Amino acid sequence: VSAPEPFVSTDYHIIVDCSNIFIGSQTIRDPTTGATQKNPAIRVNVKNLVRVVENDKLKIYIKTRIAGGSKPPENLPVWKEWASCGYKCIVIERSVSGPEDGVDEMLHAQILQLLHIYKDTQTRSQVLVLVTGDGNINGGRTSFLQSVESVLTSNWSVELWSWERSLSQHFLSTQRFFPSRMTIKYLDSYRNDITFIQKPREN
């Protein structure tokens, strides 16, 4: 009698590029003209987004929850929402008009650190759940694309979540090399649940 196959459970590591998802949520298609337009009043419902991304995963197997982005001088409550959902927040201070700098690199470093920490877990399947559409080459610096390729070539799987119009074609090209271990899921199907219109403040 052959020995039973060993049970292989799955560890999930969720990394969220909040700025990319926020900006992508505001890019919508005009149903009349088909043209792409931007609605700056659109916001992301953090708790509903978390529910969508974590829906098919046992909570006990979610080992990592990280959300990264930047905040203007005013204290945005969105980071408290992420924290209340159990996410470690990596937040860079910036001015209202200043560019975001350094956040993506910090998230890339987190992914590479996870690769090192979980390198000797052959009895457990490792999955990077990455929430971004940013596949830019990044001018020779680290990038999400490079991080995904490092994960895949280390025998991990990748579950990528993005708005369809924000998804870099580079990710689609990478998926063709790893069709069984990289899945791409679009947030557009859940737009009504995970976004809302921010009403203007009354004076």
Summary of the structure (lengths in Angstrom):
residues: 203
radius of gyration: 18.0
end to end distance: 77.2
largest distance: 77.2
contacts: 554
relative contact order: 0.19
helix: 35%
strand: 28%
